[in-house]
Amino acid sequence: MMEFDGKIENSETTLPVSEAKRKGEKGVTTVEYAVMLVLIAIAIMVANPNISSAVTGVFNNISTRLGG
């Protein structure tokens, strides 16, 4: 039975697991920032319903520009 030596092998390179994780963290942090932005927007909309339509308009505008 083979034992795991802490390395991920690829046809191009062999990286330690920690380095491979570090290289993949950029996408995770982007998703985390997006989730935080949405949660902050929801908190603002709940605290002040008058600006709810303005925040919704901003997200609709972004969605339209992204093609969604």
C-alpha positions as CSV (number, residue, x, y, z in Angstrom):
1,M,0.0,0.0,0.0
2,M,1.3,3.5,-1.0
3,E,1.7,6.1,1.7
4,F,1.0,9.8,1.1
5,D,4.3,11.8,1.3
6,G,2.7,15.3,1.4
7,K,3.3,16.1,-2.2
8,I,0.9,16.6,-5.1
9,E,2.3,15.3,-8.4
10,N,1.4,16.9,-11.7
11,S,2.7,16.4,-15.2
12,E,4.4,19.9,-14.9
13,T,5.6,20.0,-11.4
14,T,5.6,18.5,-7.9
15,L,4.6,20.8,-5.1
16,P,4.3,20.4,-1.4
17,V,0.7,20.3,-0.3
18,S,1.0,23.6,1.6
19,E,2.4,25.4,-1.4
20,A,-0.3,24.0,-3.6
21,K,-2.9,25.3,-1.2
22,R,-1.3,28.7,-1.1
23,K,-1.5,29.0,-4.9
24,G,-5.2,28.2,-4.8
25,E,-6.1,30.7,-2.1
26,K,-6.6,33.6,-4.4
27,G,-9.9,32.4,-5.7
28,V,-11.1,31.5,-2.2
29,T,-10.4,35.0,-0.9
30,T,-12.3,36.5,-3.8
31,V,-15.3,34.4,-3.0
32,E,-15.0,35.4,0.7
33,Y,-14.9,39.1,-0.1
34,A,-18.0,38.7,-2.4
35,V,-19.9,36.9,0.4
36,M,-18.9,39.6,2.9
37,L,-20.1,42.3,0.5
38,V,-23.5,40.7,0.1
39,L,-23.9,40.2,3.8
40,I,-23.0,43.8,4.5
41,A,-25.5,44.9,1.8
42,I,-28.2,42.8,3.4
43,A,-27.5,44.2,6.9
44,I,-27.7,47.7,5.5
45,M,-31.0,46.9,3.7
46,V,-32.5,45.5,6.9
47,A,-31.3,48.5,9.0
48,N,-32.6,51.1,6.6
49,P,-35.3,49.9,4.2
50,N,-35.3,53.2,2.4
51,I,-32.1,52.4,0.6
52,S,-33.1,48.8,-0.1
53,S,-34.1,49.7,-3.7
54,A,-30.8,51.6,-4.3
55,V,-28.7,48.6,-3.2
56,T,-30.9,46.3,-5.3
57,G,-30.4,48.6,-8.3
58,V,-26.6,48.5,-7.8
59,F,-26.6,44.6,-7.8
60,N,-28.9,44.5,-10.8
61,N,-26.6,46.9,-12.7
62,I,-23.6,44.7,-11.9
63,S,-25.4,41.6,-12.9
64,T,-26.5,43.2,-16.2
65,R,-22.9,44.3,-17.0
66,L,-21.6,40.8,-16.2
67,G,-24.1,39.3,-18.6
68,G,-26.2,37.6,-16.1
